[in-house]
Amino acid sequence: MNRITLHLVIHGRVQGVFFRESMRQQAVQLNVNGWAQNRADGTVEAVIQGSAESVNKLLEWALQGPPLAKVTQIDQDAASGEWTTFEIRSSSA
């Protein structure tokens, strides 16, 4: 399988709206691994890893997020690492 790994920083109203848990649920459905965490600056940071098709579908979902979110921008870069699940990490300071 051709896997890709992306590092995301998601801007907008993305904390306190179940963004990380909703992203985890979407990732599980799409067979995408990685993690998500809130950052002190109000953004959500995530690493997503899986097939190009699945990662792109999760990225498309992240552009909207859950119903209460208002995503204004997603910064993305290639990333490296290896994950076997999708986890929610504690907030970074």
Secondary structure by P-SEA (a helix, b strand, c coil): cbbbbbbbbbbccccccaaaaaaaaaaaaacccccccccccccccccccccaaaaaaaaaaaacccccccccbbbbbbbbbbbcbbbbbcccc
